[in-house]
Amino acid sequence: MKRSFKTDQSGVTLVELLAALSLLTIVTASAFLLLSTGLNVATETEETSSSRTQYRIAASEITDAIQSGIGEGVVAQEGNTFTIDRPGDALIITYDEADQTLTTNTGVYLTDVEDFSILESDNQSYLVTLKQTDVNVQQFTAKPRTRLVTREIDDDPPGNGEEPEKCTLADIVSKENSTVQGPCAFLNEEKLMPNKNATIVKDATFEQELEIMPGGNVTIGQDAVFDQCVKVRNGNLKVDEGTAIFKGDLQLWPNAKIVVHGEELEDVDAILEHEDITVHGEVINRPVGEN
């Protein structure tokens, strides 16, 4: 009997194996290149984001320092060193052009700084130039909004000896002509709602915070004492006669008016210099939209 043997010729040739290895090498190299490129882009994006975050933090602190500055000449310059006079410790910033760094009295502030300066403009505001690599913003402005009052007069107005009645602005608004004779003592926080009027013919004392909403008008015929913060939001606070004593802060939003003896006082200096007004806290100009 004859037996036949068949040899299986199926399999991979050497040429096919080399081709497969070459293709696998190309795919692996491409994947590695793509991954490496992605990591580099992510790193650059993270560094750019970090730079912008640091820029925003620095710009915010510089702005806050200038806005809280006291008196005239808030920013003093000596060479490339700028001193911002603010309550508490001053903010001292030094720009090193060679190293392109900003340092403060607490350490390194920013790196990769191409230009830095603080210049006072004509409207009592400051133009800050802060140019940093990878950050598009280069300039911003800041204006001192507080002035510390050192003038002192008698805390207690003379008054007329009458015992004050306990009042609320809500009760006064509900009355005919929104008027009471007084004198009045307001024991709790008071808020005059928008476009409402409240008139106290005689003296008034506010023991807690007073807030006047937009379009509101509070009129006090004689002496007025405010023990806590007073906020005037695009409204009017009037004192027809006597004195106005603010023992806390006086905060003014745009278009807010303090009217004393018929004289409209919209400027901080005018308020501080008026002989019938005393502020023991700060007069603060609030920007539009700030709570």
TAQUIFEN-V66469 format. One line per field, one symbol per residue. ss: DSSP state (A for helix, B for strand, O for the rest). phi: phi as a letter, one per 40 degrees, with the letter a starting at -180 (. if undefined). burial: I if it has 9 or more other C-alpha atoms within 8 Angstrom, else O. A space follows every 50 residues. Layout:
# TAQUIFEN-V66469
ss=???
phi=???
burial=???
This chain:
# TAQUIFEN-V66469
ss=OOOOOOOOOOOOOAAAAAAAAAAAAAAAAAAAAAAAAAAAAAAAAAAAAA AAAAAAAAAAAAAAAAAOBOOOOOBBBBOOBBBBOBOOOOBBBBBBOOOO BBBBOOBBBBOOBBBBBBBBOOOOBBBBBBBBOOOOOOBBBBBOOBBBOO OOOOOOOOOOOOOOBBOOAAAAAAOAAABBOOOBBBOOOBBBOOOOBBBB OOOBBBOOOBBBOOOOBBBBOOOBBBOOOBBBOOOBBBBOOOOBBBOOOB BBBOOOBBBBOOBBBOOAAAAAAOOOBBBOOBBBBBOOOOO
phi=.cbbbbccccibcccccccccccccccccccccccccccccccccccccc cccccccccccccccccccbgcgcbbbbgcbbbbcbdgcccbbbbbcccf bbbbcbhccabfccaaabbcbccgbbcbbbbbdgbccbaababdbbbccb cbbdcbccgbgcccccbbccccccccgfbbcgcbbbcbdbbccdgbbabb cbcabbcbcbbbcdgcbbbbcbcbbbcbcbbbbfbbbbbcbgbbbbcbcb bbcdgcbbbbfgccbbcdcccccccbbbbccbcbccccgcc
burial=OOOOOOOOOOOOOOOOIOOOOOOOOOOOOOOOOOOOOOOOOOOOOOOIOO IIOIIOOIOOOOIOIIIIIIOOOIIOOOOIIIIIIIOOOIIIIIIIIOOI IIIIOOOIIIIIIIIIOIOOOOOOIIIIIIIIOOIOOIIOIIIIIIIIIO OOOOOOIOOOOOOOOOIOIOOIIOIOOIIIOIIIIIIOIIIIIIIIIIII IIIIIIIIIIIIIIIIIIIIIIIIIIIIIIIIIIIIIIIIIIIIIIIIII IIIIOIIIIIOOOOIIOIOIIIOOOOIIIIIIIIIIOOOOO
